[in-house]
Amino acid sequence: MEPAWDDPPPSREVVEAWLDRVRPALVADGGNIELISIERDGTLRVAMQGTCTDCPAQLATLRVGIEEPLKKAIRGIRAIIAVASDSTEPS
């Protein structure tokens, strides 16, 4: 379902609960994902951690393995942006 422009962003608890479902696969490969923030427009800022930070498949994992299913599962999410874990700037 495509989110409407007036959909409020989801709560942190809802997003974290969904991310907890994909974390085991990331952790099994030595990585993880941290939710940094949820912007008012529904953009999530996340930090890839561990081996995910320099993995050649990071973008594919983020887009296909996380962003697409997350947008389908939770209304109000527009995009996911990877940032450095100690920053809010895109990496």
DOFI-965883 format. One record per residue (C-alpha): residue in one letter; x, y, z. Coordinates in pm, 1 decimal. Example, Ala and Ser with C-alpha at 12.3 -4.5 7.8 and 13.67 -1.06 7.14 Angstrom:
% DOFI-965883
("A",(1230.0,-450.0,780.0)),
("S",(1367.0,-106.0,714.0)),
This chain:
% DOFI-965883
("M",(0.0,0.0,0.0)),
("E",(138.6,337.2,-102.6)),
("P",(143.4,588.7,185.9)),
("A",(-69.8,898.8,152.6)),
("W",(96.9,1237.0,187.4)),
("D",(-98.2,1300.3,503.7)),
("D",(8.4,976.8,675.7)),
("P",(188.1,1057.9,999.2)),
("P",(527.9,896.2,1045.8)),
("P",(520.9,570.9,1242.9)),
("S",(631.1,554.6,1604.2)),
("R",(984.5,454.4,1694.8)),
("E",(850.4,145.9,1874.8)),
("V",(671.7,20.2,1562.6)),
("V",(980.4,66.8,1342.9)),
("E",(1213.7,-90.2,1601.2)),
("A",(983.1,-391.9,1632.1)),
("W",(994.0,-440.9,1255.2)),
("L",(1372.9,-395.9,1243.3)),
("D",(1403.4,-660.0,1515.8)),
("R",(1267.6,-908.0,1260.5)),
("V",(1556.0,-845.0,1015.2)),
("R",(1834.5,-792.6,1268.0)),
("P",(1912.8,-1164.8,1313.8)),
("A",(2013.4,-1194.3,947.5)),
("L",(2237.0,-887.8,973.4)),
("V",(2390.8,-1004.7,1301.1)),
("A",(2457.2,-1349.8,1152.6)),
("D",(2679.7,-1177.6,894.5)),
("G",(2854.3,-961.9,1157.0)),
("G",(2646.4,-648.0,1106.8)),
("N",(2345.7,-465.7,1245.5)),
("I",(2124.0,-163.3,1188.1)),
("E",(2051.9,125.7,1425.7)),
("L",(1749.8,351.6,1392.6)),
("I",(1881.8,706.1,1432.8)),
("S",(1567.1,908.5,1371.2)),
("I",(1224.9,924.9,1212.3)),
("E",(1171.2,1255.3,1034.0)),
("R",(834.0,1430.3,1015.5)),
("D",(804.9,1346.4,645.2)),
("G",(841.7,972.5,713.2)),
("T",(1210.4,945.9,621.8)),
("L",(1405.6,708.7,843.3)),
("R",(1770.9,771.3,916.6)),
("V",(1958.8,453.4,998.1)),
("A",(2319.6,359.8,1062.7)),
("M",(2454.6,32.8,931.9)),
("Q",(2692.9,-124.8,1181.1)),
("G",(2967.8,-386.6,1195.6)),
("T",(3050.0,-556.9,867.3)),
("C",(2750.9,-382.5,707.5)),
("T",(2935.3,-47.9,715.7)),
("D",(3171.7,-138.8,434.5)),
("C",(2991.8,-431.7,271.9)),
("P",(2964.1,-408.2,-108.3)),
("A",(2601.0,-524.3,-79.1)),
("Q",(2506.0,-254.2,172.1)),
("L",(2293.6,-53.6,-69.9)),
("A",(2111.7,-362.9,-197.1)),
("T",(2048.5,-480.3,159.9)),
("L",(1920.0,-138.6,258.7)),
("R",(1693.5,-90.0,-43.6)),
("V",(1568.8,-442.0,-123.0)),
("G",(1600.3,-616.8,212.4)),
("I",(1489.9,-336.4,441.7)),
("E",(1335.7,-29.6,273.8)),
("E",(1095.3,-198.7,30.0)),
("P",(943.2,-446.9,277.2)),
("L",(936.5,-186.5,555.2)),
("K",(744.5,59.5,334.5)),
("K",(493.9,-216.7,252.6)),
("A",(455.8,-322.3,615.7)),
("I",(434.2,16.8,787.3)),
("R",(228.7,305.6,661.4)),
("G",(387.5,651.8,660.8)),
("I",(744.9,559.4,565.8)),
("R",(873.0,747.4,261.6)),
("A",(1242.8,657.2,244.6)),
("I",(1540.7,523.8,436.8)),
("I",(1870.7,710.1,440.3)),
("A",(2193.7,556.6,570.0)),
("V",(2397.5,790.4,788.6)),
("A",(2717.1,755.4,988.8)),
("S",(2639.4,617.9,1335.0)),
("D",(2779.9,926.9,1508.9)),
("S",(2621.8,1174.4,1268.8)),
("T",(2296.5,1270.0,1101.5)),
("E",(2462.7,1339.9,765.7)),
("P",(2413.2,1092.8,476.9)),
("S",(2701.8,855.7,423.4)),
